C-alpha cells in the first residue's frame, strides 16, 4: 500500500467483508461509531487484520483518537510508510 488511495481501497474492502457493510457506505468522512456502527471490539478486530496485512506492529494508541475512516487511513499510511 503505497498511497493513501490504496490504503483506503484496501480498508474499504476489509471493512465491507469483516463487518458486512456496503462498500459504498464507507467514505473517508464516515464516522466509525455513528455512521458505521464500529465498536471497540470491532476496532480491535480491524487492528489485528491490518497488522496481518501490513506486517507492521500496530499500537492501539495509534488508533485511540481515530474517529473517521480518514483517521484510520492516515494512521495506516503513516505506519506503513515508516
GUNUDO-904884 format. One line per field, with one value per residue: residue number from 1; x, y negated, z of N, C-alpha, C in turn; residue in one letter. Coordinates in steps of 0.05 Angstrom, whole numbers, plus 5000, padded with zeros to 4 digits. Layout:
num = NUM  ...
n.xx = X  ...
n.yy = Y  ...
n.zz = Z  ...
ca.xx = X  ...
ca.yy = Y  ...
ca.zz = Z  ...
c.xx = X  ...
c.yy = Y  ...
c.zz = Z  ...
residuo = a  ...
//
This chain:
num = 1  2  3  4  5  6  7  8  9  10  11  12  13  14  15  16  17  18  19  20  21  22  23  24  25  26  27  28  29  30  31  32  33  34  35  36  37  38  39  40  41  42  43  44  45  46  47  48  49  50  51  52  53  54  55  56  57  58  59  60  61  62  63  64  65  66  67  68  69  70  71  72  73  74  75  76  77  78  79  80  81  82
n.xx = 5017  5020  5000  4953  4905  4906  4909  4859  4825  4838  4825  4770  4751  4765  4735  4684  4679  4690  4653  4606  4588  4560  4603  4599  4579  4621  4660  4711  4698  4665  4639  4667  4639  4586  4567  4582  4576  4617  4645  4686  4706  4701  4738  4786  4789  4794  4844  4878  4871  4893  4945  4960  4958  4993  5040  5063  5074  5020  5001  4952  4946  4956  4909  4873  4851  4824  4769  4743  4740  4779  4817  4835  4857  4899  4930  4945  4972  5015  5041  5055  5088  5132
n.yy = 5023  4963  4912  4864  4871  4925  4948  4933  4959  5013  5015  5004  5050  5091  5075  5078  5133  5155  5131  5133  5090  5046  5028  4979  4947  4935  4883  4832  4793  4819  4833  4875  4897  4873  4872  4922  4959  4983  5014  5017  5069  5087  5051  5070  5120  5102  5077  5121  5149  5110  5110  5161  5155  5112  5127  5098  5076  5055  5006  5000  4949  4917  4915  4894  4843  4843  4826  4825  4855  4831  4817  4868  4885  4847  4860  4915  4907  4875  4912  4954  4928  4917
n.zz = 5000  4977  4970  4998  4975  4960  5010  5030  4994  5005  5059  5057  5029  5066  5112  5091  5082  5134  5169  5144  5113  5065  5012  4987  5027  5059  5068  5065  5102  5137  5200  5248  5293  5294  5239  5217  5257  5285  5339  5400  5403  5351  5329  5350  5325  5273  5276  5285  5236  5201  5219  5203  5147  5136  5161  5200  5267  5303  5345  5395  5415  5372  5345  5380  5379  5332  5293  5246  5179  5149  5189  5203  5154  5149  5194  5183  5136  5153  5188  5154  5118  5147
ca.xx = 5000  5038  4986  4930  4882  4909  4902  4830  4813  4842  4809  4742  4746  4767  4712  4660  4678  4690  4630  4582  4579  4562  4627  4592  4573  4647  4672  4732  4687  4647  4646  4668  4618  4559  4558  4588  4570  4641  4650  4714  4713  4705  4763  4808  4789  4805  4873  4891  4871  4911  4972  4966  4962  5016  5064  5073  5062  5001  4996  4925  4948  4955  4881  4857  4836  4812  4740  4733  4756  4803  4836  4847  4874  4923  4946  4956  4992  5039  5054  5066  5108  5155
ca.yy = 5000  4941  4886  4863  4882  4954  4954  4930  4981  5038  5013  5006  5078  5106  5069  5088  5162  5162  5121  5136  5063  5040  5013  4951  4931  4929  4860  4821  4777  4835  4836  4904  4905  4864  4880  4949  4975  4999  5010  5021  5097  5087  5037  5088  5140  5089  5073  5147  5153  5091  5119  5184  5146  5094  5138  5078  5075  5032  5000  4990  4920  4903  4913  4885  4819  4846  4823  4828  4871  4815  4820  4895  4885  4832  4875  4938  4897  4867  4936  4970  4912  4915
ca.zz = 5000  4974  4971  5015  4960  4962  5038  5032  4979  5020  5084  5049  5023  5091  5129  5078  5087  5162  5184  5127  5106  5036  5007  4980  5052  5072  5056  5082  5124  5153  5229  5255  5311  5286  5212  5210  5280  5293  5368  5407  5397  5322  5323  5356  5303  5250  5280  5281  5208  5189  5226  5186  5120  5134  5173  5219  5293  5305  5373  5399  5420  5346  5336  5403  5372  5305  5294  5218  5161  5142  5211  5201  5130  5155  5213  5170  5117  5169  5199  5132  5105  5165
c.xx = 5018  5025  4963  4906  4882  4901  4872  4816  4815  4825  4779  4734  4746  4742  4686  4656  4674  4664  4605  4570  4580  4586  4621  4585  4599  4661  4693  4721  4667  4657  4645  4645  4590  4550  4561  4583  4593  4647  4679  4723  4718  4732  4787  4811  4802  4835  4888  4893  4891  4940  4979  4973  4988  5042  5077  5059  5044  4994  4968  4925  4946  4927  4862  4840  4823  4781  4727  4750  4781  4825  4850  4866  4900  4941  4960  4977  5018  5055  5068  5088  5134  5176
c.yy = 4975  4913  4887  4874  4913  4963  4954  4953  5007  5038  5016  5036  5095  5101  5079  5118  5168  5154  5120  5108  5059  5021  4983  4934  4924  4907  4849  4805  4793  4837  4866  4912  4898  4874  4910  4969  4994  4993  5017  5050  5099  5073  5054  5109  5127  5084  5099  5153  5135  5099  5143  5175  5130  5107  5119  5081  5051  5029  4989  4959  4905  4898  4901  4861  4820  4845  4828  4847  4857  4817  4847  4896  4870  4847  4899  4929  4889  4892  4951  4954  4911  4937
c.zz = 5000  4976  4990  5001  4961  4990  5041  5018  4994  5045  5078  5044  5049  5108  5117  5084  5117  5176  5167  5121  5076  5031  5001  5004  5067  5057  5075  5105  5141  5181  5235  5272  5301  5259  5207  5233  5287  5323  5374  5401  5367  5315  5329  5334  5278  5252  5276  5251  5194  5195  5208  5157  5117  5143  5193  5245  5295  5335  5376  5404  5394  5337  5358  5395  5344  5308  5267  5202  5153  5164  5209  5177  5136  5173  5199  5150  5131  5179  5176  5117  5121  5158
residuo = x  x  x  x  x  x  x  x  x  x  x  x  x  x  x  x  x  x  x  x  x  x  x  x  x  x  x  x  x  x  x  x  x  x  x  x  x  x  x  x  x  x  x  x  x  x  x  x  x  x  x  x  x  x  x  x  x  x  x  x  x  x  x  x  x  x  x  x  x  x  x  x  x  x  x  x  x  x  x  x  x  x
//
